[in-house]
Amino acid sequence: MSRRVATITLNPAYDLVGFTPEIERGEVNLVRTTGLHAAGKGINVAKVLKDLGIDVTVGGFLGKDNQDGFQQLFSELGSPTVSRWCRAGPVSTLS
């Protein structure tokens, strides 16, 4: 029997990830490398399910102006996608 799961991501996001080889208490610790990854709860679940060998269909809402990273990830997953495009609102960042 084949298992198939569908995930829906209502608010996909890009996760900014930083790496530092070690953390020194009381010192300035600098990030050595960074990465920007397509993510969101449904997308993260889909990645884990795919790693576990479970077929998954990924769905959700994507902004027309920031879809490239998500499309690349979906292509790498080899999963069918059901996407709805919407005009992206203002981008919020931490200051």
Long-range contacts (C-beta under 8 A, 24 or more apart in sequence): 2-55, 3-54, 3-55, 4-54, 4-55, 4-56, 4-57, 5-46, 5-49, 5-54, 5-55, 5-56, 5-57, 6-56, 6-57, 6-58, 6-59, 6-82, 7-42, 7-43, 7-45, 7-46, 7-49, 7-56, 7-57, 7-58, 7-59, 7-60, 8-42, 8-59, 8-60, 9-40, 9-41, 9-42, 9-43, 9-58, 9-59, 9-60, 9-61, 10-42, 10-60, 10-61, 11-40, 11-61, 12-38, 12-39, 12-40, 12-42, 12-43, 12-60, 12-61, 12-62, 12-70, 13-39, 13-40, 14-38, 14-39, 14-66, 14-69, 15-39, 36-69, 37-69, 37-73, 38-69, 38-70, 38-72, 38-73, 43-70, 43-73, 46-77, 46-79, 47-73, 47-77, 50-77, 50-78, 50-79, 55-79, 57-81, 57-82, 58-82, 59-83, 60-84, 61-85, 61-86, 62-86, 63-87, 63-88, 64-88
